[in-house]
Amino acid sequence: MEYSEILRTRRSIRSYEERPVPVELLREMIRESTLAPSSGNNQPWRLVVITNGEMMRRISDESKKNLIARLEADPGDYIVRYESALRNREYNVFYNAPALVIVAGSRDYRNLLVDCALFASYFMNAAAARGLGTCWVNLGSDVRDPGLRAELGLSDDDRIVAPIIIGYPRAIPAAPIRREPDIIRIIE
Amino acid sequence: MEYSEILRTRRSIRSYEERPVPVELLREMIRESTLAPSSGNNQPWRLVVITNGEMMRRISDESKKNLIARLEADPGDYIVRYESALRNREYNVFYNAPALVIVAGSRDYRNLLVDCALFASYFMNAAAARGLGTCWVNLGSDVRDPGLRAELGLSDDDRIVAPIIIGYPRAIPAAPIRREPDIIRIIE
């Protein structure tokens, strides 16, 4: 696919067709995403691949529960803007997506956030190049329950950086408006 | 350009042709990079564009000085692996690149690192799509001198996330080897 087409079609997608995404395709996209640059070529990302809807629902419920607890401990937390969604039992933070890929890694690694974000960027492009949509769902990242973490294969040391949902988009919405970039200074 | 071609040619480039990069082209690439996703579409990135070699040298010297001070305060700091380069007065962390774009933003913003990394990923692709090379140079980010920060237009609140050098590559090296991705678990 032309890169300009990826720029146009890579949007955050929250509504998907029923069509499943084959695990083999997710694996191929993950492999391609390892081409992302990383600090010192350390490639600190670890992945969990989920196509099981029940498991996605459990992760969503666990994360919502923890975010609500966080909000109750600190009513000024920025997630207050999501409070009504989080308190809605029907609300699944992963919407009706047929697949979820979790990008995680060692929480003590100094460059974890940046390197996993670069990986995620490649992964979202890999999806767009195949006609798939994605959305990075921060609300799905607060997984603390030891039993559930163990089922996901996450050690205590692992931090979930990017839970990314994937599927065939029902529609590709227009890009939300971008501001003119804030170029503070040009030094020639 | 085909996206597969960008995947193949987007490499970290540390040796550039003498050829300058027009500021207007950098501006166009920055504008394109605002298509990157950001948390809540907040677009927290702020940019400094530099094509002045003397200024790049000053930023390099300032950052090297601060990194050496950090190393002297904590000899176990990971940057010890760069010590001999940092102590070499001739060494310019930005090599001979004709341009530098600094991606920065408010240090208190919770999603700054991730959002700026996504912007940087788009910017590095924007460069590759135009036959330009880039390298994210973490060693160039430790700028503390108030006078120099003021010249760059950075407030106390701004954190430099990504100093990215840009230019026409002398050569495009092969990709360093990627490990097979660590897929911890597949849950179907």
Interface residues (C-beta under 8 A of the other chain):
Chain A: M1 E2 Y3 I6 L7 R10 S12 V23 R27 I30 R31 E32 S33 T34 L35 A36 P37 S39 N41 Q43 W45 R46 L47 V48 V49 I50 T51 N52 M55 Y78 A104 R110 N111 L113 V114 A117 L118 A120 S121 Y122 M124 N125 A129 W136 N138 E151 L152 G153 L154 V161 A175 P176 R178 R179 E180 P181 D182 I183 I184 R185 I186 I187 E188
Chain B: M1 E2 Y3 I6 L7 R10 S12 V23 R27 I30 R31 E32 S33 T34 L35 A36 P37 S39 N41 Q43 W45 R46 L47 V48 V49 I50 T51 N52 M55 Y78 A104 R110 N111 L113 V114 A117 L118 A120 S121 Y122 M124 N125 A129 W136 N138 E151 L152 G153 L154 V161 A175 P176 R178 R179 E180 P181 D182 I183 I184 R185 I186 I187 E188
